[in-house]
Amino acid sequence: MYLFTRSGRFAPGSTRDVVSYVGEVTEKVRQETGLSVDAWSSMFSPDLGTVVWAVFAEDLAVLEQANDKLATSDSYIDLVDRGAKLFAGSASDSLAQVIAGEIDPEARPRSTSPWPGP
């Protein structure tokens, strides 16, 4: 089992646009890939303004297929291009492998975050 994350720090002064954008891009990735992607935001830390999209995948092939789908989706690429002006820098990807314990990728996280999400 793998955990893939993509994070980005958003520029100050764009809170309303960021909230809308995070919801849009999260839903678009879910639609295009069929993966249960969730978005998280940092609070009460030096990383304030950072959003992380995260998804568990059974194997690397699932992530490669999702990446291929997104790379050829004009509507996804248009959304990414539109949101680029909101970032204070580039996005950063991370890949981790679960080595102990069991993950239920269908379990929905609980959140009290003000960010939109299901």
Phi and psi restraints in degrees (range 20) as a CNS / XPLOR table:
assign (resid 1 and name C) (resid 2 and name N)
       (resid 2 and name CA) (resid 2 and name C) 1.0 -122.3 20.0 2
assign (resid 2 and name N) (resid 2 and name CA)
       (resid 2 and name C) (resid 3 and name N) 1.0 148.9 20.0 2
assign (resid 2 and name C) (resid 3 and name N)
       (resid 3 and name CA) (resid 3 and name C) 1.0 -114.7 20.0 2
assign (resid 3 and name N) (resid 3 and name CA)
       (resid 3 and name C) (resid 4 and name N) 1.0 115.8 20.0 2
assign (resid 3 and name C) (resid 4 and name N)
       (resid 4 and name CA) (resid 4 and name C) 1.0 -104.4 20.0 2
assign (resid 4 and name N) (resid 4 and name CA)
       (resid 4 and name C) (resid 5 and name N) 1.0 133.6 20.0 2
assign (resid 4 and name C) (resid 5 and name N)
       (resid 5 and name CA) (resid 5 and name C) 1.0 -131.0 20.0 2
assign (resid 5 and name N) (resid 5 and name CA)
       (resid 5 and name C) (resid 6 and name N) 1.0 148.2 20.0 2
assign (resid 5 and name C) (resid 6 and name N)
       (resid 6 and name CA) (resid 6 and name C) 1.0 -129.9 20.0 2
assign (resid 6 and name N) (resid 6 and name CA)
       (resid 6 and name C) (resid 7 and name N) 1.0 126.5 20.0 2
assign (resid 6 and name C) (resid 7 and name N)
       (resid 7 and name CA) (resid 7 and name C) 1.0 -126.5 20.0 2
assign (resid 7 and name N) (resid 7 and name CA)
       (resid 7 and name C) (resid 8 and name N) 1.0 156.0 20.0 2
assign (resid 7 and name C) (resid 8 and name N)
       (resid 8 and name CA) (resid 8 and name C) 1.0 -155.5 20.0 2
assign (resid 8 and name N) (resid 8 and name CA)
       (resid 8 and name C) (resid 9 and name N) 1.0 147.4 20.0 2
assign (resid 8 and name C) (resid 9 and name N)
       (resid 9 and name CA) (resid 9 and name C) 1.0 -100.8 20.0 2
assign (resid 9 and name N) (resid 9 and name CA)
       (resid 9 and name C) (resid 10 and name N) 1.0 130.5 20.0 2
assign (resid 9 and name C) (resid 10 and name N)
       (resid 10 and name CA) (resid 10 and name C) 1.0 -94.0 20.0 2
assign (resid 10 and name N) (resid 10 and name CA)
       (resid 10 and name C) (resid 11 and name N) 1.0 149.0 20.0 2
assign (resid 10 and name C) (resid 11 and name N)
       (resid 11 and name CA) (resid 11 and name C) 1.0 -68.2 20.0 2
assign (resid 11 and name N) (resid 11 and name CA)
       (resid 11 and name C) (resid 12 and name N) 1.0 144.2 20.0 2
assign (resid 11 and name C) (resid 12 and name N)
       (resid 12 and name CA) (resid 12 and name C) 1.0 -62.0 20.0 2
assign (resid 12 and name N) (resid 12 and name CA)
       (resid 12 and name C) (resid 13 and name N) 1.0 150.0 20.0 2
assign (resid 12 and name C) (resid 13 and name N)
       (resid 13 and name CA) (resid 13 and name C) 1.0 87.2 20.0 2
assign (resid 13 and name N) (resid 13 and name CA)
       (resid 13 and name C) (resid 14 and name N) 1.0 10.2 20.0 2
assign (resid 13 and name C) (resid 14 and name N)
       (resid 14 and name CA) (resid 14 and name C) 1.0 -126.4 20.0 2
assign (resid 14 and name N) (resid 14 and name CA)
       (resid 14 and name C) (resid 15 and name N) 1.0 28.1 20.0 2
assign (resid 14 and name C) (resid 15 and name N)
       (resid 15 and name CA) (resid 15 and name C) 1.0 -56.1 20.0 2
assign (resid 15 and name N) (resid 15 and name CA)
       (resid 15 and name C) (resid 16 and name N) 1.0 -48.9 20.0 2
assign (resid 15 and name C) (resid 16 and name N)
       (resid 16 and name CA) (resid 16 and name C) 1.0 -63.2 20.0 2
assign (resid 16 and name N) (resid 16 and name CA)
       (resid 16 and name C) (resid 17 and name N) 1.0 -43.6 20.0 2
assign (resid 16 and name C) (resid 17 and name N)
       (resid 17 and name CA) (resid 17 and name C) 1.0 -64.6 20.0 2
assign (resid 17 and name N) (resid 17 and name CA)
       (resid 17 and name C) (resid 18 and name N) 1.0 -39.1 20.0 2
assign (resid 17 and name C) (resid 18 and name N)
       (resid 18 and name CA) (resid 18 and name C) 1.0 -65.0 20.0 2
assign (resid 18 and name N) (resid 18 and name CA)
       (resid 18 and name C) (resid 19 and name N) 1.0 -45.8 20.0 2
assign (resid 18 and name C) (resid 19 and name N)
       (resid 19 and name CA) (resid 19 and name C) 1.0 -58.2 20.0 2
assign (resid 19 and name N) (resid 19 and name CA)
       (resid 19 and name C) (resid 20 and name N) 1.0 -45.7 20.0 2
assign (resid 19 and name C) (resid 20 and name N)
       (resid 20 and name CA) (resid 20 and name C) 1.0 -64.5 20.0 2
assign (resid 20 and name N) (resid 20 and name CA)
       (resid 20 and name C) (resid 21 and name N) 1.0 -45.5 20.0 2
assign (resid 20 and name C) (resid 21 and name N)
       (resid 21 and name CA) (resid 21 and name C) 1.0 -62.8 20.0 2
assign (resid 21 and name N) (resid 21 and name CA)
       (resid 21 and name C) (resid 22 and name N) 1.0 -45.1 20.0 2
assign (resid 21 and name C) (resid 22 and name N)
       (resid 22 and name CA) (resid 22 and name C) 1.0 -58.4 20.0 2
assign (resid 22 and name N) (resid 22 and name CA)
       (resid 22 and name C) (resid 23 and name N) 1.0 -44.3 20.0 2
assign (resid 22 and name C) (resid 23 and name N)
       (resid 23 and name CA) (resid 23 and name C) 1.0 -62.9 20.0 2
assign (resid 23 and name N) (resid 23 and name CA)
       (resid 23 and name C) (resid 24 and name N) 1.0 -43.5 20.0 2
assign (resid 23 and name C) (resid 24 and name N)
       (resid 24 and name CA) (resid 24 and name C) 1.0 -63.7 20.0 2
assign (resid 24 and name N) (resid 24 and name CA)
       (resid 24 and name C) (resid 25 and name N) 1.0 -48.9 20.0 2
assign (resid 24 and name C) (resid 25 and name N)
       (resid 25 and name CA) (resid 25 and name C) 1.0 -69.5 20.0 2
assign (resid 25 and name N) (resid 25 and name CA)
       (resid 25 and name C) (resid 26 and name N) 1.0 -35.5 20.0 2
assign (resid 25 and name C) (resid 26 and name N)
       (resid 26 and name CA) (resid 26 and name C) 1.0 -62.3 20.0 2
assign (resid 26 and name N) (resid 26 and name CA)
       (resid 26 and name C) (resid 27 and name N) 1.0 -47.3 20.0 2
assign (resid 26 and name C) (resid 27 and name N)
       (resid 27 and name CA) (resid 27 and name C) 1.0 -65.2 20.0 2
assign (resid 27 and name N) (resid 27 and name CA)
       (resid 27 and name C) (resid 28 and name N) 1.0 -39.1 20.0 2
assign (resid 27 and name C) (resid 28 and name N)
       (resid 28 and name CA) (resid 28 and name C) 1.0 -63.1 20.0 2
assign (resid 28 and name N) (resid 28 and name CA)
       (resid 28 and name C) (resid 29 and name N) 1.0 -43.8 20.0 2
assign (resid 28 and name C) (resid 29 and name N)
       (resid 29 and name CA) (resid 29 and name C) 1.0 -64.4 20.0 2
assign (resid 29 and name N) (resid 29 and name CA)
       (resid 29 and name C) (resid 30 and name N) 1.0 -40.6 20.0 2
assign (resid 29 and name C) (resid 30 and name N)
       (resid 30 and name CA) (resid 30 and name C) 1.0 -59.8 20.0 2
assign (resid 30 and name N) (resid 30 and name CA)
       (resid 30 and name C) (resid 31 and name N) 1.0 -46.6 20.0 2
assign (resid 30 and name C) (resid 31 and name N)
       (resid 31 and name CA) (resid 31 and name C) 1.0 -63.5 20.0 2
assign (resid 31 and name N) (resid 31 and name CA)
       (resid 31 and name C) (resid 32 and name N) 1.0 -45.5 20.0 2
assign (resid 31 and name C) (resid 32 and name N)
       (resid 32 and name CA) (resid 32 and name C) 1.0 -72.4 20.0 2
assign (resid 32 and name N) (resid 32 and name CA)
       (resid 32 and name C) (resid 33 and name N) 1.0 -34.2 20.0 2
assign (resid 32 and name C) (resid 33 and name N)
       (resid 33 and name CA) (resid 33 and name C) 1.0 -107.5 20.0 2
assign (resid 33 and name N) (resid 33 and name CA)
       (resid 33 and name C) (resid 34 and name N) 1.0 -21.7 20.0 2
assign (resid 33 and name C) (resid 34 and name N)
       (resid 34 and name CA) (resid 34 and name C) 1.0 76.7 20.0 2
assign (resid 34 and name N) (resid 34 and name CA)
       (resid 34 and name C) (resid 35 and name N) 1.0 6.7 20.0 2
assign (resid 34 and name C) (resid 35 and name N)
       (resid 35 and name CA) (resid 35 and name C) 1.0 -89.1 20.0 2
assign (resid 35 and name N) (resid 35 and name CA)
       (resid 35 and name C) (resid 36 and name N) 1.0 151.3 20.0 2
assign (resid 35 and name C) (resid 36 and name N)
       (resid 36 and name CA) (resid 36 and name C) 1.0 -87.1 20.0 2
assign (resid 36 and name N) (resid 36 and name CA)
       (resid 36 and name C) (resid 37 and name N) 1.0 73.9 20.0 2
assign (resid 36 and name C) (resid 37 and name N)
       (resid 37 and name CA) (resid 37 and name C) 1.0 -81.4 20.0 2
assign (resid 37 and name N) (resid 37 and name CA)
       (resid 37 and name C) (resid 38 and name N) 1.0 138.2 20.0 2
assign (resid 37 and name C) (resid 38 and name N)
       (resid 38 and name CA) (resid 38 and name C) 1.0 -124.3 20.0 2
assign (resid 38 and name N) (resid 38 and name CA)
       (resid 38 and name C) (resid 39 and name N) 1.0 154.2 20.0 2
assign (resid 38 and name C) (resid 39 and name N)
       (resid 39 and name CA) (resid 39 and name C) 1.0 -115.4 20.0 2
assign (resid 39 and name N) (resid 39 and name CA)
       (resid 39 and name C) (resid 40 and name N) 1.0 139.8 20.0 2
assign (resid 39 and name C) (resid 40 and name N)
       (resid 40 and name CA) (resid 40 and name C) 1.0 -129.7 20.0 2
assign (resid 40 and name N) (resid 40 and name CA)
       (resid 40 and name C) (resid 41 and name N) 1.0 150.3 20.0 2
assign (resid 40 and name C) (resid 41 and name N)
       (resid 41 and name CA) (resid 41 and name C) 1.0 -124.5 20.0 2
assign (resid 41 and name N) (resid 41 and name CA)
       (resid 41 and name C) (resid 42 and name N) 1.0 149.0 20.0 2
assign (resid 41 and name C) (resid 42 and name N)
       (resid 42 and name CA) (resid 42 and name C) 1.0 -83.2 20.0 2
assign (resid 42 and name N) (resid 42 and name CA)
       (resid 42 and name C) (resid 43 and name N) 1.0 140.5 20.0 2
assign (resid 42 and name C) (resid 43 and name N)
       (resid 43 and name CA) (resid 43 and name C) 1.0 -136.6 20.0 2
assign (resid 43 and name N) (resid 43 and name CA)
       (resid 43 and name C) (resid 44 and name N) 1.0 153.4 20.0 2
assign (resid 43 and name C) (resid 44 and name N)
       (resid 44 and name CA) (resid 44 and name C) 1.0 53.1 20.0 2
assign (resid 44 and name N) (resid 44 and name CA)
       (resid 44 and name C) (resid 45 and name N) 1.0 42.7 20.0 2
assign (resid 44 and name C) (resid 45 and name N)
       (resid 45 and name CA) (resid 45 and name C) 1.0 -153.7 20.0 2
assign (resid 45 and name N) (resid 45 and name CA)
       (resid 45 and name C) (resid 46 and name N) 1.0 169.7 20.0 2
assign (resid 45 and name C) (resid 46 and name N)
       (resid 46 and name CA) (resid 46 and name C) 1.0 -64.1 20.0 2
assign (resid 46 and name N) (resid 46 and name CA)
       (resid 46 and name C) (resid 47 and name N) 1.0 -16.0 20.0 2
assign (resid 46 and name C) (resid 47 and name N)
       (resid 47 and name CA) (resid 47 and name C) 1.0 -89.6 20.0 2
assign (resid 47 and name N) (resid 47 and name CA)
       (resid 47 and name C) (resid 48 and name N) 1.0 15.9 20.0 2
assign (resid 47 and name C) (resid 48 and name N)
       (resid 48 and name CA) (resid 48 and name C) 1.0 -51.3 20.0 2
assign (resid 48 and name N) (resid 48 and name CA)
       (resid 48 and name C) (resid 49 and name N) 1.0 132.7 20.0 2
assign (resid 48 and name C) (resid 49 and name N)
       (resid 49 and name CA) (resid 49 and name C) 1.0 96.7 20.0 2
assign (resid 49 and name N) (resid 49 and name CA)
       (resid 49 and name C) (resid 50 and name N) 1.0 -0.4 20.0 2
assign (resid 49 and name C) (resid 50 and name N)
       (resid 50 and name CA) (resid 50 and name C) 1.0 -95.6 20.0 2
assign (resid 50 and name N) (resid 50 and name CA)
       (resid 50 and name C) (resid 51 and name N) 1.0 133.8 20.0 2
assign (resid 50 and name C) (resid 51 and name N)
       (resid 51 and name CA) (resid 51 and name C) 1.0 -116.4 20.0 2
assign (resid 51 and name N) (resid 51 and name CA)
       (resid 51 and name C) (resid 52 and name N) 1.0 139.5 20.0 2
assign (resid 51 and name C) (resid 52 and name N)
       (resid 52 and name CA) (resid 52 and name C) 1.0 -123.2 20.0 2
assign (resid 52 and name N) (resid 52 and name CA)
       (resid 52 and name C) (resid 53 and name N) 1.0 126.0 20.0 2
assign (resid 52 and name C) (resid 53 and name N)
       (resid 53 and name CA) (resid 53 and name C) 1.0 -95.6 20.0 2
assign (resid 53 and name N) (resid 53 and name CA)
       (resid 53 and name C) (resid 54 and name N) 1.0 134.7 20.0 2
assign (resid 53 and name C) (resid 54 and name N)
       (resid 54 and name CA) (resid 54 and name C) 1.0 -137.5 20.0 2
assign (resid 54 and name N) (resid 54 and name CA)
       (resid 54 and name C) (resid 55 and name N) 1.0 145.9 20.0 2
assign (resid 54 and name C) (resid 55 and name N)
       (resid 55 and name CA) (resid 55 and name C) 1.0 -152.2 20.0 2
assign (resid 55 and name N) (resid 55 and name CA)
       (resid 55 and name C) (resid 56 and name N) 1.0 139.8 20.0 2
assign (resid 55 and name C) (resid 56 and name N)
       (resid 56 and name CA) (resid 56 and name C) 1.0 -91.9 20.0 2
assign (resid 56 and name N) (resid 56 and name CA)
       (resid 56 and name C) (resid 57 and name N) 1.0 141.7 20.0 2
assign (resid 56 and name C) (resid 57 and name N)
       (resid 57 and name CA) (resid 57 and name C) 1.0 -136.4 20.0 2
assign (resid 57 and name N) (resid 57 and name CA)
       (resid 57 and name C) (resid 58 and name N) 1.0 142.1 20.0 2
assign (resid 57 and name C) (resid 58 and name N)
       (resid 58 and name CA) (resid 58 and name C) 1.0 -63.3 20.0 2
assign (resid 58 and name N) (resid 58 and name CA)
       (resid 58 and name C) (resid 59 and name N) 1.0 -38.3 20.0 2
assign (resid 58 and name C) (resid 59 and name N)
       (resid 59 and name CA) (resid 59 and name C) 1.0 -151.6 20.0 2
assign (resid 59 and name N) (resid 59 and name CA)
       (resid 59 and name C) (resid 60 and name N) 1.0 171.4 20.0 2
assign (resid 59 and name C) (resid 60 and name N)
       (resid 60 and name CA) (resid 60 and name C) 1.0 -66.7 20.0 2
assign (resid 60 and name N) (resid 60 and name CA)
       (resid 60 and name C) (resid 61 and name N) 1.0 -28.4 20.0 2
assign (resid 60 and name C) (resid 61 and name N)
       (resid 61 and name CA) (resid 61 and name C) 1.0 -60.7 20.0 2
assign (resid 61 and name N) (resid 61 and name CA)
       (resid 61 and name C) (resid 62 and name N) 1.0 -36.9 20.0 2
assign (resid 61 and name C) (resid 62 and name N)
       (resid 62 and name CA) (resid 62 and name C) 1.0 -61.8 20.0 2
assign (resid 62 and name N) (resid 62 and name CA)
       (resid 62 and name C) (resid 63 and name N) 1.0 -43.9 20.0 2
assign (resid 62 and name C) (resid 63 and name N)
       (resid 63 and name CA) (resid 63 and name C) 1.0 -68.0 20.0 2
assign (resid 63 and name N) (resid 63 and name CA)
       (resid 63 and name C) (resid 64 and name N) 1.0 -38.7 20.0 2
assign (resid 63 and name C) (resid 64 and name N)
       (resid 64 and name CA) (resid 64 and name C) 1.0 -64.4 20.0 2
assign (resid 64 and name N) (resid 64 and name CA)
       (resid 64 and name C) (resid 65 and name N) 1.0 -41.5 20.0 2
assign (resid 64 and name C) (resid 65 and name N)
       (resid 65 and name CA) (resid 65 and name C) 1.0 -63.9 20.0 2
assign (resid 65 and name N) (resid 65 and name CA)
       (resid 65 and name C) (resid 66 and name N) 1.0 -41.8 20.0 2
assign (resid 65 and name C) (resid 66 and name N)
       (resid 66 and name CA) (resid 66 and name C) 1.0 -63.1 20.0 2
assign (resid 66 and name N) (resid 66 and name CA)
       (resid 66 and name C) (resid 67 and name N) 1.0 -43.9 20.0 2
assign (resid 66 and name C) (resid 67 and name N)
       (resid 67 and name CA) (resid 67 and name C) 1.0 -61.6 20.0 2
assign (resid 67 and name N) (resid 67 and name CA)
       (resid 67 and name C) (resid 68 and name N) 1.0 -41.9 20.0 2
assign (resid 67 and name C) (resid 68 and name N)
       (resid 68 and name CA) (resid 68 and name C) 1.0 -61.8 20.0 2
assign (resid 68 and name N) (resid 68 and name CA)
       (resid 68 and name C) (resid 69 and name N) 1.0 -41.8 20.0 2
assign (resid 68 and name C) (resid 69 and name N)
       (resid 69 and name CA) (resid 69 and name C) 1.0 -62.9 20.0 2
assign (resid 69 and name N) (resid 69 and name CA)
       (resid 69 and name C) (resid 70 and name N) 1.0 -44.9 20.0 2
assign (resid 69 and name C) (resid 70 and name N)
       (resid 70 and name CA) (resid 70 and name C) 1.0 -68.5 20.0 2
assign (resid 70 and name N) (resid 70 and name CA)
       (resid 70 and name C) (resid 71 and name N) 1.0 -36.3 20.0 2
assign (resid 70 and name C) (resid 71 and name N)
       (resid 71 and name CA) (resid 71 and name C) 1.0 -66.1 20.0 2
assign (resid 71 and name N) (resid 71 and name CA)
       (resid 71 and name C) (resid 72 and name N) 1.0 -21.6 20.0 2
assign (resid 71 and name C) (resid 72 and name N)
       (resid 72 and name CA) (resid 72 and name C) 1.0 -108.4 20.0 2
assign (resid 72 and name N) (resid 72 and name CA)
       (resid 72 and name C) (resid 73 and name N) 1.0 6.3 20.0 2
assign (resid 72 and name C) (resid 73 and name N)
       (resid 73 and name CA) (resid 73 and name C) 1.0 -94.3 20.0 2
assign (resid 73 and name N) (resid 73 and name CA)
       (resid 73 and name C) (resid 74 and name N) 1.0 109.1 20.0 2
assign (resid 73 and name C) (resid 74 and name N)
       (resid 74 and name CA) (resid 74 and name C) 1.0 -60.1 20.0 2
assign (resid 74 and name N) (resid 74 and name CA)
       (resid 74 and name C) (resid 75 and name N) 1.0 -39.0 20.0 2
assign (resid 74 and name C) (resid 75 and name N)
       (resid 75 and name CA) (resid 75 and name C) 1.0 -68.7 20.0 2
assign (resid 75 and name N) (resid 75 and name CA)
       (resid 75 and name C) (resid 76 and name N) 1.0 -35.4 20.0 2
assign (resid 75 and name C) (resid 76 and name N)
       (resid 76 and name CA) (resid 76 and name C) 1.0 -68.4 20.0 2
assign (resid 76 and name N) (resid 76 and name CA)
       (resid 76 and name C) (resid 77 and name N) 1.0 -45.4 20.0 2
assign (resid 76 and name C) (resid 77 and name N)
       (resid 77 and name CA) (resid 77 and name C) 1.0 -62.8 20.0 2
assign (resid 77 and name N) (resid 77 and name CA)
       (resid 77 and name C) (resid 78 and name N) 1.0 -39.7 20.0 2
assign (resid 77 and name C) (resid 78 and name N)
       (resid 78 and name CA) (resid 78 and name C) 1.0 -60.7 20.0 2
assign (resid 78 and name N) (resid 78 and name CA)
       (resid 78 and name C) (resid 79 and name N) 1.0 -41.0 20.0 2
assign (resid 78 and name C) (resid 79 and name N)
       (resid 79 and name CA) (resid 79 and name C) 1.0 -65.1 20.0 2
assign (resid 79 and name N) (resid 79 and name CA)
       (resid 79 and name C) (resid 80 and name N) 1.0 -43.7 20.0 2
assign (resid 79 and name C) (resid 80 and name N)
       (resid 80 and name CA) (resid 80 and name C) 1.0 -62.2 20.0 2
assign (resid 80 and name N) (resid 80 and name CA)
       (resid 80 and name C) (resid 81 and name N) 1.0 -45.1 20.0 2
assign (resid 80 and name C) (resid 81 and name N)
       (resid 81 and name CA) (resid 81 and name C) 1.0 -61.7 20.0 2
assign (resid 81 and name N) (resid 81 and name CA)
       (resid 81 and name C) (resid 82 and name N) 1.0 -40.8 20.0 2
assign (resid 81 and name C) (resid 82 and name N)
       (resid 82 and name CA) (resid 82 and name C) 1.0 -65.1 20.0 2
assign (resid 82 and name N) (resid 82 and name CA)
       (resid 82 and name C) (resid 83 and name N) 1.0 -35.7 20.0 2
assign (resid 82 and name C) (resid 83 and name N)
       (resid 83 and name CA) (resid 83 and name C) 1.0 -82.2 20.0 2
assign (resid 83 and name N) (resid 83 and name CA)
       (resid 83 and name C) (resid 84 and name N) 1.0 -12.3 20.0 2
assign (resid 83 and name C) (resid 84 and name N)
       (resid 84 and name CA) (resid 84 and name C) 1.0 -56.9 20.0 2
assign (resid 84 and name N) (resid 84 and name CA)
       (resid 84 and name C) (resid 85 and name N) 1.0 -34.5 20.0 2
assign (resid 84 and name C) (resid 85 and name N)
       (resid 85 and name CA) (resid 85 and name C) 1.0 -69.2 20.0 2
assign (resid 85 and name N) (resid 85 and name CA)
       (resid 85 and name C) (resid 86 and name N) 1.0 -15.2 20.0 2
assign (resid 85 and name C) (resid 86 and name N)
       (resid 86 and name CA) (resid 86 and name C) 1.0 -82.1 20.0 2
assign (resid 86 and name N) (resid 86 and name CA)
       (resid 86 and name C) (resid 87 and name N) 1.0 -21.3 20.0 2
assign (resid 86 and name C) (resid 87 and name N)
       (resid 87 and name CA) (resid 87 and name C) 1.0 -80.2 20.0 2
assign (resid 87 and name N) (resid 87 and name CA)
       (resid 87 and name C) (resid 88 and name N) 1.0 147.2 20.0 2
assign (resid 87 and name C) (resid 88 and name N)
       (resid 88 and name CA) (resid 88 and name C) 1.0 -93.2 20.0 2
assign (resid 88 and name N) (resid 88 and name CA)
       (resid 88 and name C) (resid 89 and name N) 1.0 5.1 20.0 2
assign (resid 88 and name C) (resid 89 and name N)
       (resid 89 and name CA) (resid 89 and name C) 1.0 -178.9 20.0 2
assign (resid 89 and name N) (resid 89 and name CA)
       (resid 89 and name C) (resid 90 and name N) 1.0 -163.1 20.0 2
assign (resid 89 and name C) (resid 90 and name N)
       (resid 90 and name CA) (resid 90 and name C) 1.0 -89.2 20.0 2
assign (resid 90 and name N) (resid 90 and name CA)
       (resid 90 and name C) (resid 91 and name N) 1.0 161.2 20.0 2
assign (resid 90 and name C) (resid 91 and name N)
       (resid 91 and name CA) (resid 91 and name C) 1.0 -77.6 20.0 2
assign (resid 91 and name N) (resid 91 and name CA)
       (resid 91 and name C) (resid 92 and name N) 1.0 158.8 20.0 2
assign (resid 91 and name C) (resid 92 and name N)
       (resid 92 and name CA) (resid 92 and name C) 1.0 -131.5 20.0 2
assign (resid 92 and name N) (resid 92 and name CA)
       (resid 92 and name C) (resid 93 and name N) 1.0 130.6 20.0 2
assign (resid 92 and name C) (resid 93 and name N)
       (resid 93 and name CA) (resid 93 and name C) 1.0 -101.4 20.0 2
assign (resid 93 and name N) (resid 93 and name CA)
       (resid 93 and name C) (resid 94 and name N) 1.0 152.5 20.0 2
assign (resid 93 and name C) (resid 94 and name N)
       (resid 94 and name CA) (resid 94 and name C) 1.0 -144.4 20.0 2
assign (resid 94 and name N) (resid 94 and name CA)
       (resid 94 and name C) (resid 95 and name N) 1.0 145.7 20.0 2
assign (resid 94 and name C) (resid 95 and name N)
       (resid 95 and name CA) (resid 95 and name C) 1.0 -132.6 20.0 2
assign (resid 95 and name N) (resid 95 and name CA)
       (resid 95 and name C) (resid 96 and name N) 1.0 127.3 20.0 2
assign (resid 95 and name C) (resid 96 and name N)
       (resid 96 and name CA) (resid 96 and name C) 1.0 -128.5 20.0 2
assign (resid 96 and name N) (resid 96 and name CA)
       (resid 96 and name C) (resid 97 and name N) 1.0 152.1 20.0 2
assign (resid 96 and name C) (resid 97 and name N)
       (resid 97 and name CA) (resid 97 and name C) 1.0 -112.9 20.0 2
assign (resid 97 and name N) (resid 97 and name CA)
       (resid 97 and name C) (resid 98 and name N) 1.0 132.1 20.0 2
assign (resid 97 and name C) (resid 98 and name N)
       (resid 98 and name CA) (resid 98 and name C) 1.0 -73.6 20.0 2
assign (resid 98 and name N) (resid 98 and name CA)
       (resid 98 and name C) (resid 99 and name N) 1.0 125.6 20.0 2
assign (resid 98 and name C) (resid 99 and name N)
       (resid 99 and name CA) (resid 99 and name C) 1.0 -113.6 20.0 2
assign (resid 99 and name N) (resid 99 and name CA)
       (resid 99 and name C) (resid 100 and name N) 1.0 -11.9 20.0 2
assign (resid 99 and name C) (resid 100 and name N)
       (resid 100 and name CA) (resid 100 and name C) 1.0 -150.0 20.0 2
assign (resid 100 and name N) (resid 100 and name CA)
       (resid 100 and name C) (resid 101 and name N) 1.0 146.4 20.0 2
assign (resid 100 and name C) (resid 101 and name N)
       (resid 101 and name CA) (resid 101 and name C) 1.0 90.0 20.0 2
assign (resid 101 and name N) (resid 101 and name CA)
       (resid 101 and name C) (resid 102 and name N) 1.0 174.7 20.0 2
assign (resid 101 and name C) (resid 102 and name N)
       (resid 102 and name CA) (resid 102 and name C) 1.0 -120.2 20.0 2
assign (resid 102 and name N) (resid 102 and name CA)
       (resid 102 and name C) (resid 103 and name N) 1.0 140.3 20.0 2
assign (resid 102 and name C) (resid 103 and name N)
       (resid 103 and name CA) (resid 103 and name C) 1.0 -112.4 20.0 2
assign (resid 103 and name N) (resid 103 and name CA)
       (resid 103 and name C) (resid 104 and name N) 1.0 135.0 20.0 2
assign (resid 103 and name C) (resid 104 and name N)
       (resid 104 and name CA) (resid 104 and name C) 1.0 -104.9 20.0 2
assign (resid 104 and name N) (resid 104 and name CA)
       (resid 104 and name C) (resid 105 and name N) 1.0 96.2 20.0 2
assign (resid 104 and name C) (resid 105 and name N)
       (resid 105 and name CA) (resid 105 and name C) 1.0 -64.5 20.0 2
assign (resid 105 and name N) (resid 105 and name CA)
       (resid 105 and name C) (resid 106 and name N) 1.0 -15.2 20.0 2
assign (resid 105 and name C) (resid 106 and name N)
       (resid 106 and name CA) (resid 106 and name C) 1.0 -88.2 20.0 2
assign (resid 106 and name N) (resid 106 and name CA)
       (resid 106 and name C) (resid 107 and name N) 1.0 -12.9 20.0 2
assign (resid 106 and name C) (resid 107 and name N)
       (resid 107 and name CA) (resid 107 and name C) 1.0 -68.4 20.0 2
assign (resid 107 and name N) (resid 107 and name CA)
       (resid 107 and name C) (resid 108 and name N) 1.0 133.0 20.0 2
assign (resid 107 and name C) (resid 108 and name N)
       (resid 108 and name CA) (resid 108 and name C) 1.0 -92.1 20.0 2
assign (resid 108 and name N) (resid 108 and name CA)
       (resid 108 and name C) (resid 109 and name N) 1.0 130.6 20.0 2
assign (resid 108 and name C) (resid 109 and name N)
       (resid 109 and name CA) (resid 109 and name C) 1.0 -71.2 20.0 2
assign (resid 109 and name N) (resid 109 and name CA)
       (resid 109 and name C) (resid 110 and name N) 1.0 151.7 20.0 2
assign (resid 109 and name C) (resid 110 and name N)
       (resid 110 and name CA) (resid 110 and name C) 1.0 -93.5 20.0 2
assign (resid 110 and name N) (resid 110 and name CA)
       (resid 110 and name C) (resid 111 and name N) 1.0 141.5 20.0 2
assign (resid 110 and name C) (resid 111 and name N)
       (resid 111 and name CA) (resid 111 and name C) 1.0 -145.9 20.0 2
assign (resid 111 and name N) (resid 111 and name CA)
       (resid 111 and name C) (resid 112 and name N) 1.0 144.4 20.0 2
assign (resid 111 and name C) (resid 112 and name N)
       (resid 112 and name CA) (resid 112 and name C) 1.0 -113.3 20.0 2
assign (resid 112 and name N) (resid 112 and name CA)
       (resid 112 and name C) (resid 113 and name N) 1.0 15.8 20.0 2
assign (resid 112 and name C) (resid 113 and name N)
       (resid 113 and name CA) (resid 113 and name C) 1.0 -68.8 20.0 2
assign (resid 113 and name N) (resid 113 and name CA)
       (resid 113 and name C) (resid 114 and name N) 1.0 147.3 20.0 2
assign (resid 113 and name C) (resid 114 and name N)
       (resid 114 and name CA) (resid 114 and name C) 1.0 -75.4 20.0 2
assign (resid 114 and name N) (resid 114 and name CA)
       (resid 114 and name C) (resid 115 and name N) 1.0 -6.8 20.0 2
assign (resid 114 and name C) (resid 115 and name N)
       (resid 115 and name CA) (resid 115 and name C) 1.0 -74.1 20.0 2
assign (resid 115 and name N) (resid 115 and name CA)
       (resid 115 and name C) (resid 116 and name N) 1.0 149.3 20.0 2
assign (resid 115 and name C) (resid 116 and name N)
       (resid 116 and name CA) (resid 116 and name C) 1.0 -70.8 20.0 2
assign (resid 116 and name N) (resid 116 and name CA)
       (resid 116 and name C) (resid 117 and name N) 1.0 155.2 20.0 2
assign (resid 116 and name C) (resid 117 and name N)
       (resid 117 and name CA) (resid 117 and name C) 1.0 169.7 20.0 2
assign (resid 117 and name N) (resid 117 and name CA)
       (resid 117 and name C) (resid 118 and name N) 1.0 169.3 20.0 2
